[in-house]
Amino acid sequence: MLRVSPDVATAILWDHQRVTRTVVIVDDHAEFRAQAIELLQVAGYEVVGSCHDGRSALDAISALRPDLVLLDVQLPDIDGFGVMAQVDTLADGGPAVVLISTRVAADYGGRVGRSGAAGFITKAELSAHSLARAIARR
């Protein structure tokens, strides 16, 4: 894109790249999804998908190719670990996935560590800062 300012004698070529990270939120509780959408949008994320179960999450991840997936562990059909296993098979390596739960990570034994997720956050601790920390570890 070419932008020219009347205050500059020569034209400057700008290379605009997407700065906003795209996110798909997966949780079976509509109220939590709504709260997470609001929190992430205020923090500058672009929420491109919101899913209530694992199957719709896999469809959304495949179609939307988000940068990040906020994924509940306990879903009504495929649990978060099952979704993770299928996300890992995506050709481009797939999005960063942060697992969320009302439970603490220790309740899942070593499954969180073996899942390939970028991180784990309890729902009570979810914030833009905790999400940024989890992604940074990836």
C-alpha positions as CSV (number, residue, x, y, z in Angstrom):
1,M,0.0,0.0,0.0
2,L,1.3,3.4,-0.8
3,R,0.7,6.3,1.6
4,V,1.7,9.8,0.9
5,S,1.7,12.6,3.4
6,P,1.7,16.2,2.2
7,D,4.4,16.9,4.8
8,V,6.8,14.4,3.2
9,A,8.7,15.1,0.0
10,T,8.8,11.4,-1.1
11,A,6.3,8.6,-0.9
12,I,6.8,5.9,1.7
13,L,5.8,2.3,1.1
14,W,4.1,0.7,4.1
15,D,4.0,-3.0,4.5
16,H,0.9,-3.6,6.6
17,Q,0.8,-6.9,8.4
18,R,-2.0,-8.3,10.6
19,V,-1.1,-7.5,14.2
20,T,-4.3,-8.7,15.8
21,R,-4.3,-12.4,16.8
22,T,-7.4,-14.4,15.7
23,V,-9.0,-16.6,18.3
24,V,-11.6,-19.4,18.4
25,I,-13.2,-20.0,21.8
26,V,-14.4,-23.4,22.7
27,D,-16.6,-24.0,25.8
28,D,-19.9,-25.6,26.4
29,H,-21.2,-22.8,28.6
30,A,-22.6,-19.9,26.5
31,E,-22.1,-17.4,29.4
32,F,-18.4,-18.2,29.7
33,R,-17.9,-17.9,26.0
34,A,-19.6,-14.5,26.0
35,Q,-17.4,-13.3,28.9
36,A,-14.2,-14.7,27.2
37,I,-15.2,-13.0,23.9
38,E,-15.6,-9.6,25.7
39,L,-12.3,-10.0,27.6
40,L,-10.3,-11.0,24.5
41,Q,-11.8,-8.3,22.3
42,V,-11.0,-5.6,24.9
43,A,-7.4,-7.0,24.9
44,G,-7.2,-6.6,21.2
45,Y,-7.8,-10.1,20.0
46,E,-10.1,-10.8,17.1
47,V,-12.6,-13.6,18.0
48,V,-13.4,-15.3,14.8
49,G,-15.3,-18.3,16.2
50,S,-17.2,-19.5,19.2
51,C,-18.0,-23.2,19.6
52,H,-20.0,-25.2,22.1
53,D,-18.4,-28.6,21.5
54,G,-15.4,-30.4,20.1
55,R,-16.8,-31.3,16.7
56,S,-17.8,-27.8,15.9
57,A,-14.4,-26.6,17.2
58,L,-12.6,-28.9,14.8
59,D,-14.7,-27.6,11.9
60,A,-14.1,-24.0,12.9
61,I,-10.3,-24.5,13.4
62,S,-10.1,-26.1,10.0
63,A,-12.1,-23.4,8.2
64,L,-11.0,-20.3,10.1
65,R,-7.3,-21.1,10.7
66,P,-7.1,-19.0,13.9
67,D,-3.8,-18.1,15.5
68,L,-5.1,-19.2,18.9
69,V,-7.7,-21.6,20.3
70,L,-9.0,-21.2,23.9
71,L,-10.2,-24.8,24.5
72,D,-12.2,-26.1,27.4
73,V,-11.0,-29.5,28.6
74,Q,-14.5,-30.8,29.5
75,L,-16.8,-30.7,26.5
76,P,-20.0,-32.7,25.9
77,D,-18.7,-34.8,22.9
78,I,-14.9,-34.9,22.4
79,D,-12.9,-33.6,25.4
80,G,-10.3,-31.0,24.9
81,F,-7.5,-33.6,24.8
82,G,-9.2,-35.4,22.0
83,V,-9.6,-32.1,20.1
84,M,-5.9,-31.4,20.7
85,A,-4.9,-34.7,19.2
86,Q,-6.8,-33.9,16.0
87,V,-5.6,-30.3,15.8
88,D,-2.0,-31.6,16.0
89,T,-2.6,-33.4,12.7
90,L,-3.2,-30.2,10.7
91,A,-0.7,-29.7,7.9
92,D,0.6,-26.3,8.9
93,G,1.1,-27.2,12.5
94,G,-2.1,-25.7,13.7
95,P,-2.8,-22.8,16.1
96,A,-1.5,-22.3,19.5
97,V,-4.0,-24.0,21.9
98,V,-4.5,-22.9,25.5
99,L,-6.5,-25.3,27.6
100,I,-9.0,-24.0,30.1
101,S,-11.0,-25.6,32.9
102,T,-12.8,-24.9,36.1
103,R,-10.4,-27.5,37.6
104,V,-6.7,-27.1,38.2
105,A,-4.1,-28.7,35.8
106,A,-3.1,-31.2,38.5
107,D,-6.5,-32.8,38.4
108,Y,-5.7,-34.0,34.9
109,G,-2.4,-35.7,35.9
110,G,0.2,-35.5,33.1
111,R,-2.4,-35.2,30.3
112,V,-2.0,-31.4,30.1
113,G,1.8,-31.6,29.7
114,R,1.5,-34.4,27.1
115,S,-1.3,-32.7,25.2
116,G,0.9,-30.3,23.2
117,A,-1.0,-27.3,24.4
118,A,0.8,-24.0,24.7
119,G,-0.5,-23.7,28.2
120,F,-3.3,-24.2,30.7
121,I,-5.3,-21.6,32.5
122,T,-8.1,-22.1,35.0
123,K,-11.3,-20.2,34.0
124,A,-11.0,-18.2,37.2
125,E,-7.5,-17.0,36.3
126,L,-8.3,-16.2,32.6
127,S,-7.1,-12.7,31.7
128,A,-5.3,-11.1,28.8
129,H,-2.1,-11.3,30.8
130,S,-2.4,-15.0,31.7
131,L,-3.2,-15.8,28.1
132,A,-0.2,-13.8,26.8
133,R,2.1,-15.7,29.3
134,A,0.7,-19.1,28.2
135,I,1.3,-18.2,24.5
136,A,4.8,-16.9,25.2
137,R,5.9,-20.3,26.4
138,R,5.0,-21.9,23.1
